[in-house]
Structure formats: C-alpha cells, structure tokens
Amino acid sequence: MGAIESVPEHSIHEFTVKNNRGKDVDLSMYKGKVLLVVNVASKCGFTNVNYTQLTELHQRYKDRGFEVLAFPCNQFLKQEPGSSEDAAHFACTRFQAEYPIFQKVCVNGPKTAPMYKFLKASKRASLCGSGIRWNFTKFLVGKDGKVIQRYGTTTPPLSIEDDILKALGNM
C-alpha cells in the first residue's frame, strides 16, 4: 500500500479512461458535476448493498448534476472475474444501473490506473498509506474535479447522501 505517488494532474477532468467496450471517455465531460467514483465487483459480500444504493443515489440526484462512475476491479480475491462488458451487463440487469460502468482497472500496484493514482494521492486512507483496501471504496469528487472525501468499503452509499447534497450546493 506504501507511499503516496506524486501525480501531475490537479483534477479528475484531466483523465481519459476506457468504457466497458474499450472506447476512450474524456472525463472533462463531467466538468460541473459531482461524481462518486467507485471500484466495483460483482462477487463481493458488499455487492448487493452498494449497487442497490448507488443506483438509488444516481436515480435521486442525476438530474441535479450527480454521476456515479463505476470501475470494475478484479484485484480483491478475484471478485470481478468476467470481462468489462460482463461487469456492465451484471450491474445494468441485476441492479438497473444507468450510470457508466467503465473498463476493468487495477487500483493498486504497478499497473494502477492513472486516475486511481490521482484519487489515492488526493485522499489517503489513513496514516498507513493510500492503497485501496477492498472493493467499493468510494471517492466523492466536486464539480471542479477535486476529491472532496474518501469512504471505505463498509460505508454504505446512502450514508454519504448529506455530503453529496453539500457538494451539489443543496445544503
């Protein structure tokens, strides 16, 4: 989990990621929106609660400038074993996810996705390091593309609703 890596980027809007079909997505398209970036997995004990609540939050606030960005990750006990398209199909059919499910990424280690290097450098987990400890780690990102807060796996998405409303400017 180690030391925080220095990153040159100052905003999540500076990144281009791949959608679940391998096409580039420029995250600058989310400028002015509040984002909840989550590393997801379909075979985790936290899957049902997180996906259900992520879908609920997205439905509730999408028209007010809120987006969930889900990044499948297979680094934790291989709990996202299929393809990126499989992960998207799972989320969309089982949990009616209408938010983007991107290409599978690494969130730790030498192959960490650049966007996740940025997220982790922006908000450390603790004094012990910045590494992602498990599936469903959540990063709340403000309209300016800067990380506001980081939440661990056991934090249910609905429990951060007040933080989302504050970021949207509704509190």
PAFIFI-666344 format. One record per residue: residue number from 1; residue in one letter; x, y, z of N, C-alpha, C, O in turn. Coordinates in Angstrom, 3 decimals, decimal comma, always signed. Layout:
   k r     n.xx     n.yy     n.zz    ca.xx    ca.yy    ca.zz     c.xx     c.yy     c.zz     o.xx     o.yy     o.zz
 NUM A        X        Y        Z        X        Y        Z        X        Y        Z        X        Y        Z
...
//
This chain:
   k r     n.xx     n.yy     n.zz    ca.xx    ca.yy    ca.zz     c.xx     c.yy     c.zz     o.xx     o.yy     o.zz
   1 M   +0,837   -1,179   +0,000   +0,000   +0,000   +0,000   +0,875   +1,234   +0,000   +0,529   +2,204   -0,673
   2 G   +1,930   +1,255   +0,676   +3,057   +2,140   +0,554   +2,830   +3,615   +0,462   +1,777   +4,128   +0,839
   3 A   +3,822   +4,287   -0,038   +3,857   +5,738   -0,102   +2,926   +6,262   -1,185   +2,594   +5,575   -2,151
   4 I   +2,530   +7,486   -0,983   +1,686   +8,137   -1,975   +2,543   +8,549   -3,151   +3,617   +9,131   -2,999
   5 E   +2,040   +8,234   -4,318   +2,738   +8,598   -5,533   +2,385  +10,026   -5,910   +1,229  +10,433   -5,800
   6 S   +3,360  +10,775   -6,346   +3,126  +12,129   -6,803   +2,505  +12,080   -8,201   +2,945  +11,323   -9,067
   7 V   +1,487  +12,894   -8,398   +0,831  +12,929   -9,700   +0,776  +14,370  -10,197   +0,590  +15,291   -9,402
   8 P   +0,934  +14,571  -11,500   +0,929  +15,929  -12,031   -0,480  +16,517  -12,199   -0,640  +17,736  -12,262
   9 E   -1,482  +15,663  -12,271   -2,836  +16,146  -12,528   -3,427  +16,814  -11,289   -3,090  +16,467  -10,157
  10 H   -4,309  +17,774  -11,525   -4,945  +18,524  -10,441   -6,443  +18,297  -10,385   -7,114  +18,786   -9,476
  11 S   -6,974  +17,555  -11,355   -8,411  +17,352  -11,457   -8,688  +16,027  -12,161   -7,936  +15,604  -13,039
  12 I   -9,765  +15,390  -11,763  -10,158  +14,150  -12,441  -10,514  +14,424  -13,902  -10,478  +13,523  -14,741
  13 H  -10,855  +15,670  -14,191  -11,237  +16,053  -15,558  -10,076  +15,982  -16,546  -10,291  +16,094  -17,753
  14 E   -8,860  +15,801  -16,059   -7,686  +15,721  -16,928   -7,438  +14,310  -17,470   -6,502  +14,098  -18,241
  15 F   -8,273  +13,350  -17,070   -8,044  +11,950  -17,452   -8,965  +11,490  -18,570  -10,089  +11,965  -18,729
  16 T   -8,441  +10,553  -19,329   -9,228   +9,811  -20,307   -9,176   +8,360  -19,859   -8,103   +7,819  -19,594
  17 V  -10,344   +7,737  -19,778  -10,455   +6,338  -19,371  -11,152   +5,571  -20,482  -11,590   +6,162  -21,469
  18 K  -11,255   +4,281  -20,328  -11,929   +3,442  -21,332  -13,293   +3,011  -20,801  -13,440   +2,672  -19,626
  19 N  -14,290   +3,029  -21,692  -15,581   +2,481  -21,293  -15,496   +0,960  -21,326  -14,442   +0,406  -21,638
  20 N  -16,589   +0,282  -21,009  -16,539   -1,179  -20,922  -16,354   -1,867  -22,261  -16,191   -3,086  -22,314
  21 R  -16,376   -1,113  -23,329  -16,125   -1,672  -24,665  -14,780   -1,236  -25,231  -14,465   -1,511  -26,389
  22 G  -13,985   -0,550  -24,399  -12,642   -0,155  -24,803  -12,533   +1,171  -25,515  -11,464   +1,501  -26,030
  23 K  -13,604   +1,944  -25,563  -13,576   +3,260  -26,212  -13,163   +4,328  -25,203  -13,536   +4,270  -24,032
  24 D  -12,386   +5,306  -25,678  -11,941   +6,396  -24,817  -13,106   +7,264  -24,348  -14,024   +7,569  -25,109
  25 V  -13,044   +7,650  -23,081  -14,004   +8,583  -22,490  -13,194   +9,672  -21,808  -12,441   +9,398  -20,873
  26 D  -13,345  +10,903  -22,273  -12,664  +12,056  -21,707  -13,475  +12,525  -20,497  -14,621  +12,952  -20,638
  27 L  -12,879  +12,443  -19,323  -13,623  +12,782  -18,108  -13,899  +14,280  -17,976  -14,596  +14,697  -17,051
  28 S  -13,363  +15,090  -18,883  -13,702  +16,517  -18,860  -15,188  +16,710  -19,156  -15,749  +17,770  -18,878
  29 M  -15,821  +15,682  -19,720  -17,267  +15,778  -19,996  -18,083  +15,879  -18,703  -19,265  +16,220  -18,742
  30 Y  -17,455  +15,582  -17,557  -18,140  +15,640  -16,272  -17,860  +16,933  -15,513  -18,225  +17,054  -14,343
  31 K  -17,210  +17,906  -16,170  -16,974  +19,195  -15,517  -18,310  +19,781  -15,076  -19,288  +19,771  -15,824
  32 G  -18,330  +20,291  -13,849  -19,552  +20,880  -13,315  -20,481  +19,882  -12,644  -21,537  +20,259  -12,136
  33 K  -20,095  +18,607  -12,640  -20,909  +17,580  -11,980  -20,194  +17,073  -10,742  -18,967  +17,102  -10,657
  34 V  -20,980  +16,609   -9,790  -20,447  +15,935   -8,609  -20,392  +14,454   -8,950  -21,362  +13,887   -9,455
  35 L  -19,246  +13,828   -8,669  -19,040  +12,428   -9,034  -18,807  +11,572   -7,794  -18,230  +12,019   -6,803
  36 L  -19,271  +10,338   -7,879  -18,906   +9,329   -6,900  -18,222   +8,218   -7,681  -18,868   +7,468   -8,414
  37 V  -16,910   +8,121   -7,516  -16,090   +7,146   -8,238  -15,916   +5,933   -7,333  -15,493   +6,062   -6,185
  38 V  -16,246   +4,745   -7,860  -16,270   +3,538   -7,037  -15,613   +2,380   -7,781  -15,873   +2,164   -8,965
  39 N  -14,753   +1,631   -7,074  -14,244   +0,378   -7,641  -15,231   -0,722   -7,250  -15,455   -0,969   -6,065
  40 V  -15,813   -1,373   -8,241  -16,912   -2,314   -8,031  -16,496   -3,748   -8,330  -15,507   -4,002   -9,016
  41 A  -17,281   -4,674   -7,794  -17,072   -6,098   -8,044  -18,412   -6,812   -7,913  -19,215   -6,477   -7,042
  42 S  -18,649   -7,783   -8,766  -19,942   -8,463   -8,800  -20,059   -9,622   -7,819  -21,170  -10,062   -7,522
  43 K  -18,949  -10,120   -7,316  -18,986  -11,312   -6,459  -18,467  -11,035   -5,046  -17,837  -11,895   -4,431
  44 C  -18,726   -9,863   -4,553  -18,258   -9,426   -3,237  -19,429   -9,445   -2,256  -20,581   -9,287   -2,658
  45 G  -19,138   -9,635   -0,995  -20,171   -9,598   +0,028  -20,824   -8,230   +0,167  -21,909   -8,125   +0,738
  46 F  -20,191   -7,186   -0,339  -20,735   -5,827   -0,279  -21,455   -5,421   -1,564  -21,917   -4,286   -1,682
  47 T  -21,553   -6,333   -2,520  -22,118   -6,004   -3,834  -23,563   -5,551   -3,755  -23,900   -4,484   -4,267
  48 N  -24,422   -6,335   -3,127  -25,854   -6,021   -3,143  -26,159   -4,666   -2,531  -26,869   -3,860   -3,134
  49 V  -25,630   -4,402   -1,338  -25,893   -3,126   -0,666  -25,356   -1,972   -1,505  -26,065   -0,993   -1,739
  50 N  -24,123   -2,080   -1,952  -23,517   -0,971   -2,683  -24,196   -0,699   -4,012  -24,569   +0,442   -4,287
  51 Y  -24,364   -1,707   -4,835  -25,002   -1,469   -6,137  -26,429   -0,954   -5,971  -26,843   -0,044   -6,690
  52 T  -27,186   -1,525   -5,034  -28,558   -1,068   -4,812  -28,574   +0,403   -4,433  -29,358   +1,182   -4,976
  53 Q  -27,707   +0,783   -3,498  -27,691   +2,170   -3,036  -27,063   +3,123   -4,047  -27,489   +4,274   -4,146
  54 L  -26,069   +2,676   -4,792  -25,507   +3,526   -5,852  -26,576   +3,848   -6,888  -26,694   +4,989   -7,335
  55 T  -27,351   +2,839   -7,266  -28,433   +3,051   -8,237  -29,462   +4,017   -7,665  -29,947   +4,898   -8,376
  56 E  -29,800   +3,859   -6,382  -30,771   +4,752   -5,758  -30,270   +6,194   -5,731  -31,016   +7,114   -6,066
  57 L  -29,019   +6,397   -5,336  -28,449   +7,747   -5,323  -28,423   +8,350   -6,724  -28,781   +9,511   -6,921
  58 H  -27,999   +7,551   -7,684  -27,942   +8,050   -9,062  -29,331   +8,469   -9,546  -29,489   +9,539  -10,134
  59 Q  -30,315   +7,644   -9,303  -31,684   +7,977   -9,717  -32,169   +9,259   -9,048  -32,811  +10,097   -9,680
  60 R  -31,860   +9,398   -7,787  -32,348  +10,521   -6,992  -31,714  +11,849   -7,414  -32,382  +12,883   -7,406
  61 Y  -30,420  +11,825   -7,784  -29,702  +13,085   -7,988  -29,129  +13,314   -9,387  -28,477  +14,334   -9,612
  62 K  -29,349  +12,412  -10,322  -28,761  +12,565  -11,661  -29,230  +13,837  -12,352  -28,474  +14,440  -13,113
  63 D  -30,448  +14,246  -12,102  -30,961  +15,457  -12,743  -30,478  +16,736  -12,062  -30,769  +17,841  -12,522
  64 R  -29,738  +16,578  -10,965  -29,207  +17,731  -10,235  -27,694  +17,845  -10,395  -27,051  +18,636   -9,705
  65 G  -27,121  +17,045  -11,317  -25,689  +17,164  -11,584  -24,821  +16,163  -10,860  -23,655  +16,446  -10,583
  66 F  -25,365  +14,987  -10,543  -24,622  +13,944   -9,848  -24,465  +12,730  -10,750  -25,405  +12,328  -11,435
  67 E  -23,266  +12,148  -10,745  -22,994  +10,939  -11,533  -22,202   +9,940  -10,700  -21,310  +10,312   -9,937
  68 V  -22,538   +8,680  -10,859  -21,739   +7,588  -10,321  -20,864   +7,096  -11,468  -21,356   +6,891  -12,578
  69 L  -19,579   +6,905  -11,213  -18,660   +6,323  -12,192  -18,114   +5,037  -11,576  -17,378   +5,079  -10,590
  70 A  -18,475   +3,899  -12,158  -18,107   +2,600  -11,603  -16,968   +1,978  -12,402  -17,013   +1,902  -13,630
  71 F  -15,946   +1,536  -11,674  -14,771   +0,921  -12,282  -14,597   -0,497  -11,744  -14,133   -0,672  -10,618
  72 P  -14,962   -1,509  -12,528  -14,771   -2,893  -12,086  -13,297   -3,167  -11,807  -12,407   -2,682  -12,504
  73 C  -13,074   -3,958  -10,768  -11,711   -4,292  -10,361  -11,687   -5,735   -9,882  -12,549   -6,157   -9,111
  74 N  -10,704   -6,482  -10,339  -10,580   -7,898  -10,003   -9,407   -8,166   -9,056   -8,941   -9,301   -8,957
  75 Q   -8,932   -7,138   -8,365   -7,731   -7,284   -7,537   -7,979   -7,865   -6,151   -7,027   -8,243   -5,469
  76 F   -9,213   -7,944   -5,726   -9,509   -8,394   -4,375  -10,217   -9,742   -4,426  -11,423   -9,822   -4,660
  77 L   -9,441  -10,798   -4,202   -9,933  -12,183   -4,242  -10,644  -12,526   -5,556  -11,530  -13,380   -5,595
  78 K  -10,236  -11,843   -6,626  -10,773  -12,118   -7,967  -12,309  -12,099   -7,975  -12,953  -12,998   -8,517
  79 Q  -12,875  -11,054   -7,361  -14,325  -10,944   -7,223  -15,001  -10,235   -8,387  -16,205   -9,984   -8,346
  80 E  -14,231   -9,908   -9,432  -14,803   -9,402  -10,689  -14,136  -10,183  -11,813  -13,312   -9,634  -12,544
  81 P  -14,492  -11,484  -11,960  -13,746  -12,377  -12,843  -14,028  -12,235  -14,339  -13,192  -12,627  -15,152
  82 G  -15,149  -11,703  -14,712  -15,503  -11,640  -16,129  -14,866  -10,462  -16,837  -13,948   -9,824  -16,322
  83 S  -15,365  -10,192  -18,010  -14,889   -9,059  -18,802  -15,522   -7,762  -18,302  -16,417   -7,782  -17,457
  84 S  -15,054   -6,655  -18,828  -15,649   -5,354  -18,506  -17,103   -5,312  -18,952  -17,958   -4,772  -18,249
  85 E  -17,379   -5,876  -20,108  -18,756   -5,921  -20,600  -19,628   -6,796  -19,701  -20,794   -6,478  -19,472
  86 D  -19,070   -7,896  -19,189  -19,812   -8,740  -18,243  -20,180   -7,942  -16,990  -21,302   -8,035  -16,492
  87 A  -19,233   -7,166  -16,493  -19,477   -6,360  -15,294  -20,591   -5,351  -15,544  -21,462   -5,163  -14,695
  88 A  -20,568   -4,708  -16,698  -21,606   -3,733  -17,037  -22,965   -4,418  -17,181  -23,976   -3,911  -16,693
  89 H  -22,986   -5,560  -17,845  -24,236   -6,307  -18,017  -24,819   -6,685  -16,651  -26,019   -6,532  -16,421
  90 F  -23,977   -7,171  -15,759  -24,400   -7,542  -14,406  -25,041   -6,349  -13,697  -26,153   -6,457  -13,179
  91 A  -24,346   -5,219  -13,673  -24,842   -4,040  -12,954  -26,127   -3,501  -13,572  -27,042   -3,087  -12,859
  92 C  -26,189   -3,507  -14,889  -27,343   -2,934  -15,575  -28,577   -3,830  -15,497  -29,697   -3,327  -15,404
  93 T  -28,387   -5,144  -15,535  -29,546   -6,032  -15,494  -29,983   -6,338  -14,066  -31,177   -6,301  -13,768
  94 R  -29,053   -6,633  -13,194  -29,425   -7,011  -11,828  -29,767   -5,808  -10,954  -30,635   -5,906  -10,087
  95 F  -29,096   -4,667  -11,171  -29,291   -3,506  -10,308  -29,803   -2,271  -11,045  -29,852   -1,184  -10,469
  96 Q  -30,184   -2,427  -12,308  -30,714   -1,328  -13,126  -29,811   -0,099  -13,109  -30,290   +1,035  -13,121
  97 A  -28,513   -0,333  -13,082  -27,550   +0,768  -13,099  -27,659   +1,507  -14,433  -27,541   +0,906  -15,500
  98 E  -27,881   +2,800  -14,356  -27,938   +3,646  -15,555  -26,739   +4,572  -15,631  -26,673   +5,449  -16,492
  99 Y  -25,804   +4,377  -14,736  -24,574   +5,160  -14,731  -23,498   +4,348  -15,446  -23,649   +3,138  -15,615
 100 P  -22,417   +4,999  -15,865  -21,399   +4,287  -16,635  -20,604   +3,271  -15,810  -20,172   +3,541  -14,690
 101 I  -20,432   +2,104  -16,407  -19,560   +1,057  -15,875  -18,388   +1,006  -16,854  -18,560   +0,637  -18,016
 102 F  -17,221   +1,370  -16,392  -16,062   +1,505  -17,267  -15,299   +0,191  -17,417  -15,737   -0,853  -16,933
 103 Q  -14,167   +0,256  -18,085  -13,297   -0,904  -18,266  -12,671   -1,282  -16,927  -12,413   -0,427  -16,080
 104 K  -12,432   -2,588  -16,754  -11,784   -3,062  -15,534  -10,428   -2,369  -15,367   -9,696   -2,144  -16,330
 105 V  -10,120   -2,039  -14,099   -8,874   -1,343  -13,796   -8,172   -2,006  -12,617   -8,769   -2,773  -11,862
 106 C   -6,904   -1,693  -12,485   -6,150   -2,003  -11,275   -6,157   -0,733  -10,436   -5,928   +0,363  -10,949
 107 V   -6,418   -0,885   -9,153   -6,455   +0,268   -8,260   -5,237   +0,319   -7,340   -5,021   +1,311   -6,645
 108 N   -4,450   -0,743   -7,337   -3,227   -0,836   -6,541   -2,129   -1,473   -7,375   -2,392   -2,096   -8,404
 109 G   -0,895   -1,307   -6,915   +0,224   -1,992   -7,545   +0,795   -1,277   -8,748   +0,407   -0,150   -9,057
 110 P   +1,723   -1,940   -9,428   +2,440   -1,295  -10,537   +1,561   -0,973  -11,752   +1,931   -0,129  -12,568
 111 K   +0,423   -1,623  -11,881   -0,471   -1,361  -13,022   -1,659   -0,482  -12,639   -2,672   -0,468  -13,339
 112 T   -1,542   +0,250  -11,536   -2,626   +1,126  -11,097   -2,997   +2,099  -12,209   -2,134   +2,734  -12,814
 113 A   -4,289   +2,203  -12,463   -4,790   +3,156  -13,461   -4,405   +4,571  -13,036   -4,519   +4,909  -11,857
 114 P   -3,951   +5,405  -13,974   -3,528   +6,771  -13,629   -4,584   +7,552  -12,839   -4,240   +8,283  -11,910
 115 M   -5,858   +7,407  -13,195   -6,904   +8,117  -12,467   -6,935   +7,688  -11,001   -7,158   +8,513  -10,115
 116 Y   -6,712   +6,396  -10,745   -6,700   +5,921   -9,362   -5,456   +6,389   -8,616   -5,511   +6,573   -7,400
 117 K   -4,345   +6,585   -9,304   -3,173   +7,188   -8,663   -3,533   +8,586   -8,177   -3,183   +8,984   -7,067
 118 F   -4,238   +9,321   -9,030   -4,680  +10,673   -8,678   -5,627  +10,645   -7,473   -5,447  +11,401   -6,518
 119 L   -6,635   +9,769   -7,524   -7,605   +9,700   -6,433   -6,918   +9,380   -5,107   -7,171  +10,026   -4,090
 120 K   -6,052   +8,378   -5,136   -5,367   +7,961   -3,908   -4,418   +9,042   -3,400   -4,287   +9,220   -2,189
 121 A   -3,757   +9,760   -4,293   -2,860  +10,846   -3,883   -3,651  +12,011   -3,288   -3,142  +12,756   -2,451
 122 S   -4,897  +12,157   -3,727   -5,736  +13,255   -3,244   -6,277  +13,019   -1,848   -6,389  +13,953   -1,053
 123 K   -6,612  +11,774   -1,549   -7,169  +11,438   -0,237   -6,614  +10,110   +0,236   -6,975   +9,053   -0,282
 124 R   -5,738  +10,170   +1,218   -5,165   +8,958   +1,809   -6,226   +8,232   +2,628   -7,162   +8,849   +3,137
 125 A   -6,071   +6,924   +2,749   -6,978   +6,127   +3,570   -6,693   +6,359   +5,048   -7,617   +6,450   +5,856
 126 S   -5,417   +6,454   +5,399   -5,012   +6,624   +6,796   -3,533   +6,984   +6,821   -2,908   +7,188   +5,781
 127 L   -3,004   +7,055   +7,996   -1,577   +7,312   +8,135   -0,740   +6,163   +7,582   +0,445   +6,332   +7,294
 128 C   -1,360   +5,001   +7,435   -0,636   +3,807   +6,976   -0,473   +3,744   +5,466   +0,243   +2,876   +4,969
 129 G   -1,103   +4,621   +4,735   -0,928   +4,599   +3,291   -2,172   +4,983   +2,532   -3,217   +5,282   +3,109
 130 S   -2,032   +4,968   +1,229   -3,114   +5,436   +0,368   -3,797   +4,310   -0,382   -4,782   +4,557   -1,078
 131 G   -3,314   +3,092   -0,268   -3,848   +1,985   -1,054   -5,328   +1,752   -0,858   -5,892   +2,046   +0,196
 132 I   -5,938   +1,222   -1,884   -7,341   +0,814   -1,813   -7,342   -0,535   -1,094   -6,613   -1,448   -1,482
 133 R   -8,140   -0,656   -0,071   -8,114   -1,870   +0,742   -9,081   -2,951   +0,275   -8,863   -4,130   +0,553
 134 W  -10,150   -2,570   -0,433  -11,141   -3,572   -0,842  -12,065   -2,962   -1,882  -11,971   -1,779   -2,210
 135 N  -12,957   -3,797   -2,390  -13,982   -3,357   -3,338  -14,866   -2,277   -2,700  -14,995   -2,190   -1,479
 136 F  -15,453   -1,482   -3,547  -16,431   -0,460   -3,156  -15,841   +0,642   -2,281  -16,521   +1,164   -1,397
 137 T  -14,580   +0,998   -2,524  -14,030   +2,220   -1,967  -14,590   +3,346   -2,823  -14,606   +3,255   -4,051
 138 K  -15,046   +4,404   -2,172  -15,745   +5,473   -2,871  -15,001   +6,805   -2,707  -14,519   +7,132   -1,622
 139 F  -14,919   +7,558   -3,797  -14,320   +8,896   -3,782  -15,383   +9,889   -4,248  -15,902   +9,774   -5,358
 140 L  -15,701  +10,853   -3,405  -16,619  +11,921   -3,781  -15,790  +13,042   -4,389  -14,863  +13,557   -3,764
 141 V  -16,135  +13,410   -5,611  -15,378  +14,404   -6,378  -16,291  +15,593   -6,655  -17,423  +15,430   -7,110
 142 G  -15,785  +16,784   -6,375  -16,565  +18,001   -6,565  -16,688  +18,418   -8,019  -16,067  +17,838   -8,909
 143 K  -17,500  +19,429   -8,234  -17,748  +19,945   -9,586  -16,467  +20,400  -10,273  -16,385  +20,418  -11,501
 144 D  -15,459  +20,770   -9,467  -14,178  +21,225  -10,001  -13,220  +20,075  -10,322  -12,113  +20,305  -10,809
 145 G  -13,645  +18,843  -10,050  -12,819  +17,684  -10,357  -11,842  +17,299   -9,260  -11,024  +16,398   -9,444
 146 K  -11,922  +17,975   -8,118  -11,035  +17,663   -6,993  -11,751  +16,752   -5,998  -12,959  +16,859   -5,788
 147 V  -10,972  +15,849   -5,391  -11,547  +14,899   -4,445  -11,934  +15,625   -3,157  -11,130  +16,338   -2,555
 148 I  -13,182  +15,423   -2,756  -13,701  +16,014   -1,519  -13,486  +15,061   -0,345  -13,030  +15,462   +0,725
 149 Q  -13,827  +13,784   -0,570  -13,784  +12,813   +0,517  -13,606  +11,406   -0,026  -13,927  +11,112   -1,177
 150 R  -13,090  +10,555   +0,829  -12,893   +9,140   +0,514  -13,635   +8,321   +1,567  -13,599   +8,637   +2,756
 151 Y  -14,305   +7,265   +1,111  -15,083   +6,410   +2,003  -14,683   +4,961   +1,781  -14,454   +4,536   +0,649
 152 G  -14,602   +4,214   +2,863  -14,226   +2,813   +2,777  -15,376   +1,919   +2,350  -16,515   +2,359   +2,194
 153 T  -15,047   +0,680   +2,172  -15,973   -0,349   +1,727  -17,218   -0,435   +2,589  -18,324   -0,581   +2,068
 154 T  -17,053   -0,348   +3,893  -18,182   -0,560   +4,798  -19,083   +0,665   +4,940  -20,086   +0,610   +5,653
 155 T  -18,746   +1,758   +4,280  -19,603   +2,944   +4,291  -20,655   +2,785   +3,210  -20,331   +2,831   +2,023
 156 P  -21,918   +2,597   +3,599  -22,965   +2,443   +2,586  -23,169   +3,758   +1,825  -23,137   +4,832   +2,425
 157 P  -23,376   +3,677   +0,526  -23,548   +4,903   -0,261  -24,612   +5,862   +0,276  -24,404   +7,075   +0,249
 158 L  -25,736   +5,354   +0,758  -26,780   +6,254   +1,259  -26,332   +7,040   +2,487  -26,891   +8,099   +2,774
 159 S  -25,340   +6,544   +3,211  -24,876   +7,249   +4,405  -24,089   +8,513   +4,065  -23,826   +9,333   +4,946
 160 I  -23,712   +8,677   +2,804  -22,969   +9,882   +2,413  -23,844  +10,856   +1,632  -23,345  +11,779   +0,989
 161 E  -25,132  +10,642   +1,696  -26,075  +11,491   +0,952  -25,940  +12,964   +1,328  -26,006  +13,823   +0,449
 162 D  -25,755  +13,279   +2,608  -25,597  +14,680   +3,011  -24,350  +15,306   +2,384  -24,367  +16,476   +2,001
 163 D  -23,271  +14,527   +2,278  -22,057  +15,029   +1,635  -22,285  +15,309   +0,157  -21,761  +16,280   -0,388
 164 I  -23,070  +14,452   -0,485  -23,399  +14,643   -1,903  -24,224  +15,918   -2,065  -23,954  +16,733   -2,948
 165 L  -25,225  +16,082   -1,214  -26,069  +17,283   -1,291  -25,258  +18,552   -1,056  -25,470  +19,563   -1,727
 166 K  -24,341  +18,498   -0,115  -23,481  +19,653   +0,156  -22,635  +19,976   -1,080  -22,496  +21,139   -1,459
 167 A  -22,074  +18,942   -1,699  -21,253  +19,145   -2,902  -22,080  +19,685   -4,063  -21,586  +20,453   -4,889
 168 L  -23,335  +19,278   -4,115  -24,229  +19,785   -5,165  -24,668  +21,228   -4,877  -25,203  +21,907   -5,754
 169 G  -24,434  +21,687   -3,638  -24,831  +23,040   -3,262  -26,253  +23,104   -2,745  -26,897  +24,152   -2,791
 170 N  -26,737  +21,977   -2,253  -28,137  +21,904   -1,788  -28,263  +21,819   -0,275  -29,303  +21,402   +0,237
 171 M  -27,228  +22,205   +0,440  -27,311  +22,194   +1,916  -26,746  +23,478   +2,447  -26,715  +23,683   +3,661
//
